[in-house]
């Protein structure tokens, strides 16, 4: 019913406009074409001024009511540089917009057709050509330099104390990996990918066919799907890749993004300013979540590729990671020394694989690796 009503209104509006246009033609014939044209020009000149005033009021009003409502302030220290760059760009383009629009509409009113004024043709002026070419070029070059400076910061070397997280995009979700006690990521190989127990293709065993040896660094790696945990106030370096097609890690609240390309790791780092709980209070939204979106069309399920970032206090992060078991034990629970039946004497049984592995709880007790802030 509502669709029919909208169509009816549009048809009626078209009919009204058509009838007004036809009536204007009849009036022009009665008054004389020359007189009607001059009268229309005068009306259009006043309408230009009215549209200018109403338009500028509308721009200001929209800015005021939407300011701070479309997107909250940057949730990362590095993202503040992006906001600063955006504000500078908006200020420059806003000034140019206002000047050009005022001149455009004012000229249409001021220099409307008049029998008292003779047309003056102004075909060329070298000075003006240089000014309106060189000045925009300089301004745009400055904006580009600011953007490149920020880009080199975000993608450059992260601080030494940074938390390191590997982010892998896949159709249609995200996989996050953390290094264990050794503070090293184990090797991966795409032929080892098994959706049932090895989503990343970690090299857990020897493979003579591929001339591949098991990498002990993989045994303590921690893997988590769709939710990434980071620490407030501590830089986090993302090592980004893809398991299938090109994805894009979009961090809208942190004002950053980076492509996830198969076979070509990319990096990005930022420092969270607020925990998730603090942002819930700041935004007044009890359901607030930091999101990771895929900003690259990656297939039919692209719309569902949403990840979550949980920003925690330092002790909360350590409490979370203490509960995590290495991904290796998830694939081979029988090799988990904490789950194996005790041997006589109370010593847990072990295997070559489990001896090379270590639980996250022991990482914190030892105070080593990433849980010791990489020191």
PyMOL commands that set and color helices and strands:
alter all, ss='L'
color gray80, all
select helices_A, chain A and resi 2-31+33-66+79-110+126-155+190-192+216-218+252-254+276-283+302-304+314-322+327-331+333-335+352-355+360-366+369-372
alter helices_A, ss='H'
color red, helices_A
select strands_A, chain A and resi 163-170+173-178+222-225+227-231+235-242+247-251+256-260+266-271+290-294+306-312
alter strands_A, ss='S'
color yellow, strands_A
deselect
rebuild
show_as cartoon
